[in-house]
Every structure is written in structure tokens, then in C-alpha cells.
Amino acid sequence: EHVCNLKLRQSSSSTWFYGGYTAPFDLAVMCLGVGGLMISVLWSENYGNGSQTSSGFFAVLKQVSSSKLILCLGLTQACCEGAMYSFIFLWTPALRQKKVDGQEPLPLGKIFSTFMVCSMLGSQVFSICVKNGISEERIMFMTLLIATFSLVLGPIDDVVGTSLMYLGFLMFEVCIGLYYPAMGTLKSKYVPDQNRSTIYNIFRIPLNAIVLIVLLGNFSIQLSWLLCTLLLFISLILHTVVINMIPTGKTDGISTVARHER
């Protein structure tokens, strides 16, 4: 069915659809438009504390380039999330390549649901870790290490002919659940509040560039997995540099949450 073929049809379950497979996205555009209009009319601008105004873009860029800690932390985020966002586009064709002729179509909805469960599990593991006093720096190191190993299972699966790819995907989703709260905590500790939003936007530039290169490079699935694995390995090295640059006493192996609770 062509995406522009707007027609009204009724399925066997008597549920009505309009617009084919793109209908949810069409409705999302309408909801976003209404929400944006309401925000522009009903919300007032929050200028914050006038004594803590953000610096200009080039001043913040200079600050980032002069701080190796912030630079390595931001590049860690860009490389790791570049691999994560590329994974979103790669997992479906990768699993379809493993499908044997004659088998039923892959249950992509159920597979995606297992990914979300694993991601939620990773968030719970993070909570358990911080309650037991494990620092966010250590959590991030182990997360990146396991994430790198999990994506390596894809190329290994192609060479050896095992069924480890899906298991690696589940491990990777657990790492995603661990990554976001850990990285959010690290950025809150080491990125200055005054210019935080501008610094975050600066590192979205290499992040988006990485995703575009992977998606528009017309690479094979195997090469794309290798690139994602390389990005995760680079982020692991950068995070190791971050740990070594943290001043003594800034982190003592105890998580920020656990330290506050004490």
C-alpha cells in the first residue's frame, strides 16, 4: 500500500483505519501542532535567575575546548548514542537476514517489546547499583564494556553461524537502560549549570553527524555493526580518560545518590 494512498478500510476485527500505516504519524503531527500552539499562547518564558545568564555560543565553545574533562565526556556521549541511534535502524534488517526461507515473518512487535523490557531492567539495575554505593563512573565503564561486547556478537554470529545476535541485542538494550541515568548523573556533576544547555547542543552536532554517516553511507549490515562496535569502543576509551582526569576526592567509588543519602 502506497504511503500516500489515503483510504478508509475496515479490517477483519472491525477496526477502522484511515491513512494506512502512516496514520499514527499523521495524528502525531496534529497533536504536536496543537500542543505547540497551546504552549505559545498559554506559557510564559522562564528567564531563570538573571545573575546566571548563559554565555554566547562561541564563548561556550571555547570553554568546552579548554576543558578536557567536558570535551571527553561529551564525545563519550556522542559516540555511544551514535551507536545507539544507528542500532534502531539496523536491528530489523539484521534479524531479517538471519531468517530462513519458509519461516513465518519475524514477530517484530514482540521483539521490540523484549527490547523495552530489557531497557527497563537496565534502569532497575542502575538503581540497585547506586543504592549499594557503586559510583556512576564505574557503572558507566561496565555499561560501555558490556555494550561493546554485545554488538561484537553480531559479526561473530555471521562468521560462526550461531544464534547469538538476538542475545547480544537484549544485552545491548539492558546497557541502554543503564546508560541514560548514569550519563545524566555524570553530566550533572561535571557540566556547569550556567552553560549546560548550550554544551549539550554542541555535542549533538557530532552525534547527528555519526548517525547520518552510518545511515547514508550505504554500508553493508556487517560493516555497520563493526562501525557501531568501534564507536562504543571509542566511547569506552574516552570514558576511561574521563575517570583518570577526575580530581582526587571528586569521586571515591561511592555513587552521588548514596553519598547524599549518607
Salt bridges, closest charged atoms under 4 A:
GLU136 OE1 - LYS189 NZ 3.77
GLU137 OE2 - LYS189 NZ 2.82
ASP157 OD2 - LYS98 NZ 3.06
ASP193 OD1 - ARG196 NH2 2.38
ASP252 OD1 - ARG259 NH2 2.83
